[in-house]
Amino acid sequence: MTYGIQVKLRGKFGKKLRSAEPTREAKKYTSAILGTGSAEVLDALEGVHLVITGASGFVGTALLEDLNRRLPVGHLRRLTCISRKQPSLHYQEAIRNLNVQWLPLDIRHGMKGVPAAEFVIHAATTSSATAQAEDPLALIKGIVDGSIAVVDWAKSTNCLPRVLFTSSGAIYGIPVAAGAKFRETDPGNVESFSNSNAYAESKRLAETVFAVAATLGIVEPVIARLFSFIGPHIPCNGHFAVGNFLGNAVQGKPVVIEGTGRPRRSYLYETDMAAWILRALTVPSVPNFPLNVGSRQAVSIWEVGKLISEQAGVGLDVKGDLAADGLRLDYVPDTTATEEFLGVTMATSLTRSVERSLRGLALSLPKNPS
């Protein structure tokens, strides 16, 4: 999809603030991902109001921790986080340097009381397979109505914000050929007349909402189509296979692959993901194509399950027949255009990602009492 817009980002906001600096490690790691774009991200965020919807979810949590790690105290003028679920006091203390204002709002019902802002990351959504199966209409309303609410807020405040919408690679549908990766310019081939595609079609419609709002001069949209990720904040009891693998491994249980493990995925570490999103939000010129946020390095589900089981020292239980024939549904992006446009790269290898995820989860998940 091409939006046909090319908008220049407005200049720097506010004065230079002198306070605590990010750690040397944070600067080094961010530079590895963003290169020279790291300084541009910091400059663009200086003295601005940033709004994050869905702030307590996986994407929101990764973003907040990345911001807390790299931004000097007081760098943002204001940070408003919208979420139906309030984070724990322990977590709020962990990111206290950001001085977050938490608003317990359901984005579907509007953003009343949120002041004008220069930047918005709209990450409020659900990717629950259970929600799609049990109440797809509610899933559609949540994604589409939430996006319209952001546009209505932007119109009412007349602030022309840069809005990054976290869309999904599910929009592309089925690969055109075995082993093919989804390119940013691919039109997609999702069957609209299908209950199972409610999530993908809702994300596509939400993208259109922001495209229309752009032509009306209400927002400057950036569309980020997210793929698969790994990290210590990935849900361990949901429909994310890698999350379930990690959850089992940390508790000393075998990694269980319900199918054959033949389909291929790719996994971008959560810190890399956050850095890509922040770069996309603040890049000087708005891209006129959707960005793919994910890793290009394809790996089978069996291979990642085996890697996790070996690093954790637990068993691997494959329920399906690895030798079975049949259609292999891969889900891997081609991020060439995105990486070139943003000047980003993947800094964390899959092996390192698994190691860091296991270590982080070990601190938060209970071990198997048996």
SVG drawing of the C-alpha trace seen along z (x, -y; Angstrom):
<svg xmlns="http://www.w3.org/2000/svg" viewBox="-19 -26 49 64">
<polyline fill="none" stroke="black" stroke-width="0.4" points="0.0,0.0 1.3,-3.5 -0.1,-6.5 1.2,-9.1 2.4,-11.4 5.8,-12.7 5.8,-15.1 8.8,-16.7 9.1,-16.3 8.8,-19.6 11.9,-21.0 13.2,-20.3 11.0,-21.1 12.0,-22.7 15.4,-23.6 18.3,-21.3 17.8,-19.8 20.8,-19.0 20.3,-16.1 21.2,-12.4 22.6,-10.8 21.9,-7.3 24.4,-4.6 27.3,-4.0 26.0,-0.4 22.6,-1.8 24.3,-4.2 26.5,-1.5 23.7,0.9 21.4,-1.7 24.1,-2.8 24.6,0.8 21.0,0.9 20.4,-2.6 23.9,-3.7 24.0,-7.5 20.2,-7.6 20.5,-7.3 21.3,-11.0 18.4,-11.9 15.9,-9.9 17.1,-11.7 16.9,-15.1 13.4,-14.5 12.1,-13.4 13.6,-16.3 11.0,-18.4 8.0,-16.7 4.8,-15.1 4.7,-11.4 1.6,-9.3 1.7,-5.5 -1.5,-3.5 -1.5,0.1 1.4,-0.8 1.2,2.3 1.3,4.8 4.4,6.5 5.2,3.7 4.4,0.9 6.5,2.5 9.5,2.9 9.2,-0.7 9.1,-2.1 12.1,-0.1 14.0,-1.2 13.1,-4.8 14.0,-4.6 17.3,-3.1 18.4,-5.6 16.7,-9.0 18.2,-11.5 15.8,-12.3 13.4,-15.0 14.2,-14.6 10.5,-14.3 8.2,-17.2 5.5,-14.7 4.9,-10.9 1.3,-9.8 0.7,-6.0 -2.8,-4.7 -3.8,-1.2 -6.8,0.6 -4.5,2.4 -2.4,0.5 1.2,1.8 2.4,3.0 4.0,0.4 7.2,2.4 7.3,1.8 6.3,-1.8 9.3,-2.3 11.6,-0.6 10.8,-3.2 10.5,-6.2 13.0,-8.2 10.4,-8.7 7.9,-10.4 5.0,-8.6 1.4,-9.7 -0.7,-6.6 -4.3,-6.9 -6.6,-3.8 -8.6,-4.4 -10.2,-1.9 -9.0,-3.4 -12.1,-2.3 -14.1,-4.8 -11.9,-7.8 -8.9,-9.7 -10.8,-12.3 -8.5,-14.4 -5.3,-13.6 -3.6,-16.9 -2.2,-17.7 1.0,-15.8 3.7,-15.8 4.0,-12.0 1.7,-9.0 2.6,-5.3 -0.8,-3.5 0.0,0.0 -3.4,0.8 -4.7,3.9 -5.2,7.6 -3.6,10.4 -5.2,13.1 -6.1,16.2 -8.8,16.9 -10.4,13.5 -10.5,14.1 -12.1,17.5 -14.6,16.6 -15.6,13.0 -14.2,11.8 -16.6,8.8 -15.3,7.5 -11.8,8.0 -12.7,5.9 -14.3,3.2 -11.3,3.0 -8.8,2.5 -10.8,0.2 -12.6,-1.8 -9.4,-2.4 -7.7,-3.8 -10.7,-6.0 -10.5,-7.3 -6.9,-8.3 -7.9,-10.2 -10.8,-11.9 -8.5,-13.0 -6.0,-14.4 -8.7,-16.3 -10.2,-17.7 -6.8,-18.9 -5.7,-20.1 -2.1,-19.1 -1.3,-17.2 0.7,-14.5 3.1,-12.0 1.2,-8.7 3.0,-5.3 0.4,-2.5 1.6,1.0 -0.1,3.0 0.7,6.6 2.5,8.8 -0.7,10.9 -2.0,8.5 0.2,10.2 -1.6,13.5 0.0,16.6 3.4,16.4 3.2,16.4 5.8,19.2 7.5,21.7 10.3,19.8 9.2,16.4 9.5,13.5 6.9,10.7 8.2,7.5 6.9,4.0 5.4,3.5 3.5,6.8 -0.2,6.2 -1.2,9.2 -3.7,12.0 -5.9,12.3 -9.4,13.8 -11.8,11.2 -14.8,13.5 -13.3,15.6 -13.8,15.5 -10.2,16.6 -8.9,13.4 -10.8,10.9 -7.5,9.8 -5.6,9.2 -8.5,7.5 -9.1,5.2 -5.4,4.2 -5.7,3.4 -8.8,1.3 -7.1,-0.6 -4.2,-1.4 -6.8,-2.8 -8.3,-4.9 -4.9,-6.6 -4.3,-7.0 -7.6,-8.8 -6.8,-11.0 -3.5,-11.9 -5.2,-13.2 -7.5,-15.3 -4.5,-16.8 -5.3,-15.3 -2.3,-13.1 1.1,-12.2 0.9,-8.3 3.7,-5.8 2.6,-2.2 4.8,0.4 3.8,4.0 5.1,6.2 6.1,9.8 7.4,12.2 9.5,11.2 11.3,12.7 12.3,11.3 11.7,11.6 8.4,9.8 6.8,12.1 3.6,13.7 4.4,17.3 0.8,18.6 -0.7,17.4 -0.7,18.2 3.0,17.2 4.8,20.5 8.2,19.1 6.7,17.6 5.3,21.0 8.7,22.6 10.5,20.1 7.9,20.4 8.2,24.2 12.0,24.1 12.3,21.6 10.1,23.8 12.2,26.9 9.6,28.5 10.1,29.9 9.7,27.6 6.6,28.9 6.0,28.4 2.3,29.3 2.8,29.7 5.7,30.7 7.8,27.6 8.4,27.3 6.9,23.8 9.5,21.0 9.4,17.8 11.9,15.2 12.5,13.5 13.6,9.9 14.7,9.3 12.4,6.9 15.0,4.2 15.8,4.2 12.1,3.9 11.7,0.9 14.6,-0.9 13.2,-0.3 9.8,-1.6 11.3,-4.8 13.4,-5.4 10.4,-5.0 8.4,-7.4 11.0,-10.1 12.6,-9.7 12.8,-13.1 10.6,-12.2 7.4,-10.1 7.8,-6.9 5.2,-6.5 5.2,-2.7 4.4,-0.4 7.5,0.6 8.2,4.3 9.5,4.6 11.0,8.1 14.0,10.3 14.9,11.5 16.7,14.5 14.3,17.4 14.3,20.4 11.9,23.3 9.8,23.6 11.6,26.9 15.0,25.2 14.1,22.4 12.4,25.0 15.6,27.1 17.8,24.0 15.7,23.1 15.7,26.6 19.4,26.9 20.2,23.6 17.8,24.4 18.9,28.0 15.3,29.4 13.8,31.9 12.2,31.4 8.8,33.0 7.6,32.8 4.0,34.0 3.9,34.0 5.8,36.0 8.8,34.0 8.9,36.0 5.3,35.3 4.6,33.6 2.1,30.7 1.8,27.0 4.4,25.1 3.0,21.7 6.0,19.5 5.8,16.0 9.0,14.1 9.5,10.5 11.9,9.0 13.0,5.9 15.4,4.6 13.5,1.4 12.7,0.7 16.3,1.1 17.6,-1.1 15.0,-3.8 15.5,-3.9 19.2,-3.1 18.6,-0.3 19.9,3.2 19.4,6.3 21.9,6.2 20.9,9.2 21.4,12.8 18.8,15.4 21.2,17.3 21.8,14.2 18.1,13.4 17.2,16.8 19.9,16.5 18.7,13.0 15.1,14.1 15.7,17.1 17.7,15.1 15.1,12.3 12.2,14.8 14.0,16.7 13.7,13.7 9.9,13.4 8.4,16.9 8.1,19.5 10.1,22.7 8.3,26.0 7.9,27.3 8.4,30.8"/>
</svg>
